[in-house]
Amino acid sequence: MANGREKIVILQSDPARRDALYDALAGAGYDASFFSTSAEALDALRQLGADLLLLDLPALDSASLETIATIRGAAVTATVRVIFLVGPEPSQRAAALDLGADDAMSRPYDTAELLARIRTQLRMEKAEKLLSREMRIAEEGQQIAHTAFEALAVTEKMTSDAFSLDRRLKIGLASVFAVAILMAGTYFLFAHSARTQNQVTNKVITGLEGRLVKQQDLLAEVHRLRTSQDPAAAPIDGPLDMSIGGPIGAKDDLQKKAADLQSKMANADSSDLATLQNELAETNARLKRVEQERGSAQSLIPADVQSVCLLHISVAFRNQQNGLRLRYAGLNPKGEPIEDSTGNPILTLDGRGPEVKMDVFGTGFLAGPNGRVVTNRHVAEPWWKNDDLGSLTGQGMQAEISEIRAYFPGDPRAFSGEIQTISKDTDLATITVDMQGLKRSIRSMDSDKDTAHPGEPIVLMGYATGLAALLARTDEETSQQIVTNSGTDISQVLGELARRNLIRPLITQGHVGDVLPDKIVFDAQTTSGGSGGPLINQQGKVIGVTVAVLKGFGGSNFGIPIRFSQPLLTP
């Protein structure tokens, strides 16, 4: 499989159902192919190979049994995982499993559940292959041990013969054996301790790293965002209605309510007319306020969006004792890290594989001359107040910045940056970006202590869900092409997105809920990844920086008043 994608064969004679399955699998990043007859599918399995066969046959009959028996009976196809799509009855699923299928699922099926079952089967296939390889290694080890025992027997005979030697020679030989045993025990204990510590370190880092993202996982998330019409996947290059949450739905509801009230007034008696008139006046006033807020926000966006950048922070891990950076032991033919028997990437300090990187996405905006960008401290220093990263220090590893890249809307380049100032008092930082001659306006800020007021409308800009949301703005074919052509390196994927002018911030609108001494509470929709985004008032001025985002949409989020950034921007 030269393209590095897991291969799935579909057996289904109905064109409509076959196309639906193909679209779902291709959209999830798999190399899918379909056939109408069992003979064609079996030929494909034997000649081209596959990781999984998806059988969607009209009935479970002798032909199904023959297909399964043929697959299981040939060495070249014996490890292929098989999933049956059957009718709605439990007995049909049970019959499919009895025939030899690895899994069975009833029609009509949920696409997300089907993809999850496929991922499960593919993980089991990989585990079986690993187990098979380890068994071969164990057999080879057994042969080595047998040879060693034979050598030991020869040594024992030689030792027996040595009893005829001088007593001092015997004592010397015994001493040599004792020292050898002591050295072997010491080495075993050291190796066991080192291996245990490495396993703990690797487990922590494996849970954090994401540099070499698996193509099918990324494409599956992109497909989910696109098909679910997640707000984070909505494009922002169209009308405001498509990208700002809040005003559009509220306007429609108020217009409908006003029309209903006018209809009631036409047939109301004098006792109810005054009440309906008051409700209509209040509704019209709210409608006018919503339209004004929307108009103000729409006029702000063209001036502001070009100065809001996507920040890509790459974090590497360095051994404190020898100064070497942590690396993958190697990559498999798919470009993915070689894994151990537990499915975790094998990490090393001595190999030649790519460095282990943790990728962090955040938002920043131009707030000063010479490329001065304001963002959050936890974006600029991802290990700040991060317990998992902090625990690595006690295990001899230190997280450090490997690379900072900024991407501005409308420009295909990646701009390098470096941390300039870190706030000691709050979650803010400034980064100096090499603008390479790019002209972008510096955002106007309102640092007055009383600038934010409860109920005040605001606009929030940010890159809310990172890489998947950016890819979800493209069509299915384009996103798959970008990921396939860029390999598994996130920097390459971002570079291709920038070249296609697909890196642009999401824009949402909401209101200030509360103003506290050190934070602004607001209800603008956002999600993880939007940290560092500017909060902009109706006058077009930045009044705060997003710092904490509650998971999911809705609810309250938090921002730091922009006045706290002033000490960081002072020359």
JOKA-V313856 format. One record per helix or strand of 3 or more residues. SS is the DSSP state (2 for helix, 1 for strand). FROM is the first residue (numbers start at 1). LEN is the number of residues. If there is no record, write none. Layout:
BEGIN
[[SS:FROM:LEN] [SS:FROM:LEN]]
END
This chain:
BEGIN
[[1:7:5] [2:15:13] [1:31:5] [2:38:10] [1:52:4] [2:62:12] [1:81:6] [2:90:10] [1:103:4] [2:111:54] [2:167:42] [2:215:13] [2:231:3] [2:240:3] [2:247:21] [2:270:38] [1:308:12] [1:358:11] [1:372:4] [2:377:4] [2:387:7] [1:397:12] [1:415:8] [1:429:5] [1:457:6] [2:466:7] [2:476:10] [2:490:10] [1:506:11] [1:519:4] [1:534:3] [1:542:7] [1:557:5] [2:562:8]]
END
